[in-house]
């Protein structure tokens, strides 16, 4: 597995280390999984290929992506593609402070 972190707009993906404790599996489309969807534009950070997305057990705001053999490619209309090799990754969405508290940054 790689030791690199990947930034894709407001999405940060980094190696999870040893098999993280995952909760429920999130929906998968036939060609991949959606890591994040922009409210303003409707553009999606979509991982195509051999990938599954889960909630982290005990913290449903954190996602764990399991990329299988052959890897998967992260795509978004406003960013270049990134290919992730096989491994387990934590998916984090950039947040910002507002008067109402912490909120996710929207693409």
C-alpha positions as CSV (number, residue, x, y, z in Angstrom):
1,X,0.0,0.0,0.0
2,X,1.1,3.6,-0.6
3,X,2.0,6.0,2.1
4,X,0.7,9.0,0.1
5,X,-2.2,11.3,0.8
6,X,-4.4,12.5,-2.1
7,X,-6.1,15.9,-2.3
8,X,-9.0,16.2,-4.8
9,X,-10.6,19.6,-4.3
10,X,-12.3,19.5,-0.9
11,X,-11.8,15.7,-0.5
12,X,-8.7,14.3,1.2
13,X,-7.9,10.6,1.0
14,X,-5.2,9.0,3.0
15,X,-4.1,5.5,3.9
16,X,-6.1,4.0,6.7
17,X,-3.3,1.8,8.1
18,X,-4.3,-1.5,9.5
19,X,-7.8,-2.7,8.5
20,X,-10.1,0.0,10.0
21,X,-13.2,-1.1,11.9
22,X,-15.9,-0.3,9.4
23,X,-19.7,0.0,9.9
24,X,-22.3,-0.3,7.2
25,X,-21.4,-0.4,3.5
26,X,-22.7,2.7,1.6
27,X,-24.5,2.4,-1.8
28,X,-22.4,1.5,-4.8
29,X,-23.3,2.3,-8.4
30,X,-22.4,-0.3,-11.1
31,X,-19.2,1.5,-12.0
32,X,-18.0,2.8,-8.6
33,X,-18.9,4.9,-5.5
34,X,-19.6,8.6,-4.9
35,X,-17.3,10.0,-2.2
36,X,-18.8,13.5,-2.2
37,X,-21.4,15.5,-4.1
38,X,-21.4,19.3,-4.4
39,X,-24.6,21.0,-3.4
40,X,-23.9,24.1,-5.5
41,X,-22.9,22.4,-8.8
42,X,-24.1,18.8,-8.4
43,X,-20.6,17.7,-9.5
44,X,-19.4,14.5,-7.8
45,X,-16.1,13.2,-6.6
46,X,-16.7,9.7,-8.0
47,X,-14.3,6.7,-7.6
48,X,-14.6,4.4,-10.7
49,X,-13.3,0.9,-10.5
50,X,-12.9,-1.7,-7.8
51,X,-13.9,0.3,-4.7
52,X,-16.3,0.0,-1.8
53,X,-17.3,2.7,0.6
54,X,-18.1,2.3,4.3
55,X,-18.9,4.4,7.4
56,X,-16.3,4.2,10.0
57,X,-17.7,2.3,13.0
58,X,-18.7,4.7,15.7
59,X,-18.3,7.8,13.5
60,X,-20.6,7.9,10.5
61,X,-19.2,11.2,9.4
62,X,-15.9,9.5,8.5
63,X,-15.8,7.2,5.5
64,X,-13.5,4.3,4.7
65,X,-12.9,3.4,1.1
66,X,-11.6,-0.1,0.3
67,X,-9.9,-0.2,-3.1
68,X,-9.4,-3.7,-4.5
69,X,-7.0,-5.2,-7.1
70,X,-6.5,-3.1,-10.1
71,X,-7.2,0.1,-8.2
72,X,-9.7,2.8,-8.9
73,X,-9.7,6.3,-10.5
74,X,-11.1,9.4,-8.7
75,X,-12.8,11.8,-11.1
76,X,-14.5,15.2,-10.8
77,X,-15.5,17.7,-13.5
78,X,-13.2,20.4,-12.1
79,X,-10.1,18.3,-11.1
80,X,-7.7,16.0,-12.9
81,X,-8.2,12.2,-12.3
82,X,-6.2,10.5,-9.6
83,X,-5.6,6.7,-9.6
84,X,-5.6,5.0,-6.2
85,X,-3.8,1.7,-5.8
86,X,-5.2,-1.2,-3.9
87,X,-5.6,-0.5,-0.1
88,X,-7.8,0.9,2.6
89,X,-8.3,4.7,2.7
90,X,-9.9,7.3,5.0
91,X,-12.0,9.8,3.1
92,X,-12.2,13.2,4.7
93,X,-14.2,16.2,3.5
94,X,-12.8,19.7,4.1
95,X,-14.7,21.6,6.7
96,X,-15.0,25.3,7.6
97,X,-16.1,27.2,10.6
98,X,-19.3,29.3,10.4
99,X,-21.3,31.1,13.0
100,X,-23.6,28.0,13.1
101,X,-20.6,25.7,13.8
102,X,-18.5,23.4,11.6
103,X,-19.8,22.6,8.1
104,X,-18.5,20.8,5.0
105,X,-17.1,22.9,2.2
106,X,-19.1,22.6,-1.0
107,X,-17.6,22.3,-4.4
